[in-house]
Amino acid sequence: MIALGSFFIIILVTLIVARVGILALVATGLPIEIARFQARSALSGVGFTTTESETVVGHPIRRRIVLGLMLMGQAGLVSIAASLILTFAGGTTPSQVVLRLGVIAAIITTILLVARNRRVESWLTQQIVRGLGQWTELDVRDMVHLMQLTDAYAVSELFVEPGDWLADKRLADLELPDEGVLVLGVQRGSGEYIGAPRGETHVHPYDNLILYGHSAVLRELDERRNDVSGDWQHHAAVEHHRTALADATG
């Protein structure tokens, strides 16, 4: 039972370390989705892509954060494996094996459900931000608030593919502010970056847009196709935003 208890403690610590790593990477300027992917990849030791890994390797602070996550991940995997071996070693009967597997599955499920609870995540984030602000020089609080101001609104990246509703149009023609979406920047496929783009800026395939808006709208926008259905989704989003503004000011 001591080995089983150690197993669950290691799982909890790993989840907390992952959250610390995500927030620390966000504080260096990485978008929240990329920071989440990089932190989890570093802990697990798999999943890196060449393009995204360059955003870490070329940044000294990010390198240190990811290196620490890698070391913690390796130590955690070894500890988890050792705890599991001790849990099932020593003449365990088949019924005991089934019981312990059931207990492990139930507790891991409970931990994951609690970790995904918004209130728990918000409280944990506040504690981590306070700790990083006290013990490091990272300006975590401001960056976290910028990347995700509330549960509903966030700053996010959107990669434009050929055939997307956004592709080959001017920002003025897209009328994204009418949907409650602001374009903060455009990263061209060529590497050129346009900050605070104006209405005459064209959106090309393979551009990466930095957007601020409601998370659900940004997700829908990412899937919108350049056809009649895309135009209908745009008009529906405009009406929804207009109604929300009227309710908020009414």
C-alpha positions in Angstrom: 0.0 0.0 0.0 3.0 2.3 0.6 4.1 1.8 -3.0 0.5 2.5 -4.2 0.4 5.7 -2.2 3.7 6.8 -3.6 2.4 6.1 -7.1 -0.5 8.5 -6.6 1.7 11.2 -5.0 4.0 11.0 -8.0 1.0 11.4 -10.4 -0.2 14.5 -8.5 3.3 16.1 -8.4 3.6 15.4 -12.2 0.3 17.2 -12.9 1.4 20.2 -10.8 4.8 20.3 -12.4 3.2 20.3 -15.9 1.0 23.2 -14.9 4.0 25.1 -13.6 5.8 24.5 -16.8 2.9 25.7 -18.9 2.5 28.9 -17.0 6.3 29.5 -17.1 6.4 29.1 -20.8 3.4 31.4 -21.3 5.3 34.0 -19.3 8.0 33.9 -21.9 5.5 34.9 -24.6 4.5 31.5 -26.0 0.8 31.1 -26.9 -1.1 29.0 -24.3 -1.7 26.1 -26.7 1.9 25.8 -27.8 3.1 26.2 -24.2 0.7 23.3 -23.1 2.0 21.1 -25.9 5.7 21.8 -25.3 5.4 21.3 -21.5 3.6 18.0 -21.9 6.0 16.9 -24.6 9.0 17.7 -22.4 7.6 15.7 -19.5 6.7 12.7 -21.6 9.8 12.9 -23.8 7.8 12.6 -27.0 5.7 14.8 -29.3 8.2 17.6 -30.3 7.9 19.0 -33.8 10.8 20.7 -35.6 9.0 24.1 -36.1 7.7 24.4 -32.5 10.9 23.1 -30.9 12.8 25.9 -32.5 10.7 28.4 -30.6 12.1 26.8 -27.4 15.7 26.1 -28.5 16.3 29.6 -29.6 15.1 31.1 -26.3 17.4 30.7 -23.3 14.7 30.9 -20.6 12.5 28.5 -22.4 15.4 26.1 -22.8 15.9 26.0 -19.1 12.2 25.5 -18.4 12.0 22.6 -20.9 15.2 21.1 -19.6 13.8 21.1 -16.1 10.6 19.5 -17.3 12.6 16.8 -19.1 14.6 15.9 -16.0 11.4 15.9 -13.9 9.7 13.7 -16.5 12.5 11.1 -16.6 12.6 11.0 -12.8 8.8 10.7 -12.7 8.6 7.9 -15.2 11.2 5.9 -13.4 9.5 6.5 -10.0 6.1 5.5 -11.4 7.5 2.3 -12.9 9.2 1.4 -9.6 6.1 2.1 -7.6 4.0 -0.1 -10.0 6.5 -3.0 -9.8 6.5 -2.8 -6.0 2.7 -2.6 -6.0 2.2 -5.9 -7.9 5.3 -7.7 -6.6 5.5 -10.3 -3.8 3.1 -13.1 -4.5 0.0 -11.1 -5.4 -3.0 -13.2 -6.2 -5.1 -12.6 -9.4 -8.0 -11.2 -7.3 -5.6 -8.8 -5.6 -4.2 -7.7 -9.0 -7.7 -7.0 -10.3 -8.6 -5.1 -7.2 -5.4 -2.9 -7.3 -5.9 -2.2 -11.0 -9.4 -1.1 -10.2 -8.3 1.2 -7.4 -5.5 2.6 -9.6 -8.0 3.3 -12.5 -10.6 4.9 -10.1 -8.1 7.2 -8.3 -6.4 8.3 -11.6 -9.9 9.1 -13.0 -10.7 11.1 -9.9 -7.4 13.0 -10.0 -8.0 13.9 -13.7 -11.6 15.0 -13.1 -10.5 17.2 -10.2 -7.5 18.6 -12.1 -9.9 19.6 -15.0 -12.4 21.3 -12.7 -12.4 25.1 -13.5 -12.4 26.2 -9.8 -9.5 23.8 -8.9 -7.6 24.9 -12.0 -8.1 28.6 -11.3 -7.0 28.2 -7.6 -4.0 26.1 -8.6 -3.0 28.6 -11.3 -3.2 31.5 -8.8 -0.9 29.6 -6.3 1.6 28.8 -9.1 1.6 32.3 -10.4 2.1 33.7 -6.9 5.0 31.3 -6.4 6.6 32.0 -9.8 6.3 35.7 -9.2 8.0 35.3 -5.8 10.8 32.9 -6.7 11.5 33.8 -10.3 11.9 36.9 -12.4 9.1 35.9 -14.9 6.3 38.3 -15.2 3.7 35.5 -15.1 0.6 37.3 -13.8 0.4 39.8 -16.7 1.2 37.2 -19.4 -1.4 34.7 -18.1 -4.1 37.4 -18.0 -3.2 38.5 -21.5 -3.3 35.0 -22.9 -6.5 34.1 -21.2 -8.4 36.9 -19.6 -11.4 34.8 -18.5 -12.7 31.3 -19.1 -14.5 32.5 -22.2 -12.1 35.0 -23.9 -8.6 34.3 -24.9 -5.7 35.2 -27.2 -5.1 32.4 -29.7 -3.2 31.6 -32.9 -5.1 30.5 -36.0 -3.2 29.0 -38.9 -4.9 29.8 -42.3 -5.1 26.9 -44.8 -6.1 27.1 -48.5 -9.9 26.9 -48.7 -10.4 28.5 -45.3 -13.1 31.3 -45.2 -10.3 33.7 -44.0 -8.0 33.0 -46.9 -7.4 35.5 -49.8 -9.4 38.3 -48.3 -8.8 41.7 -46.8 -9.3 42.1 -43.1 -11.8 44.9 -43.8 -13.9 42.4 -45.9 -13.8 39.8 -43.2 -15.5 42.1 -40.7 -14.2 40.1 -37.8 -14.7 42.9 -35.2 -18.5 42.5 -35.9 -18.1 38.9 -34.5 -16.2 40.2 -31.5 -12.8 39.0 -32.9 -9.8 41.3 -33.0 -6.7 40.6 -35.2 -3.7 41.5 -33.1 -1.0 40.4 -35.6 -0.3 38.5 -38.8 2.7 36.1 -39.1 3.3 35.6 -42.8 4.5 32.2 -44.1 7.6 34.0 -45.3 8.4 35.0 -41.7 7.3 38.7 -41.9 5.3 39.8 -39.0 2.6 42.5 -39.2 1.6 44.0 -35.8 -1.8 45.7 -35.3 -2.7 45.1 -39.0 -5.1 47.5 -40.8 -8.2 46.8 -42.8 -6.3 46.7 -46.2 -4.0 43.9 -44.9 -4.7 40.7 -47.0 -4.9 37.3 -45.3 -3.0 34.7 -47.3 -2.9 30.9 -47.0 -0.2 29.7 -44.6 -0.5 33.0 -42.6 -0.7 32.6 -38.8 -3.2 35.1 -37.2 -3.0 36.2 -33.6 -6.6 36.7 -32.5 -8.5 37.8 -29.5 -12.1 36.8 -28.9 -14.5 34.3 -27.4 -12.9 30.9 -27.4 -16.0 29.2 -29.0 -16.0 31.8 -31.8 -12.2 31.3 -32.4 -12.7 27.5 -32.6 -15.6 27.9 -35.1 -13.6 30.4 -37.1 -10.7 27.9 -37.4 -13.1 25.4 -39.0 -15.0 27.8 -41.3 -14.8 27.0 -45.0 -14.8 29.4 -47.9 -18.3 28.6 -49.2 -21.9 29.5 -48.6 -21.9 27.8 -45.2 -18.9 29.9 -44.2 -20.8 33.1 -45.1 -23.8 31.9 -43.1 -21.6 31.1 -40.1 -20.2 34.6 -40.3 -23.6 36.3 -40.3 -24.8 34.0 -37.5 -21.7 35.0 -35.4 -22.3 38.7 -36.1 -25.9 38.4 -34.9 -24.9 36.5 -31.8 -22.3 39.1 -30.9 -24.7 41.9 -31.5 -27.3 40.2 -29.2 -24.7 39.7 -26.5 -23.7 43.3 -26.6 -27.3 44.4 -26.4 -27.9 42.2 -23.4 -24.7 43.4 -21.7 -25.6 47.1 -22.1 -29.4 46.7 -21.7 
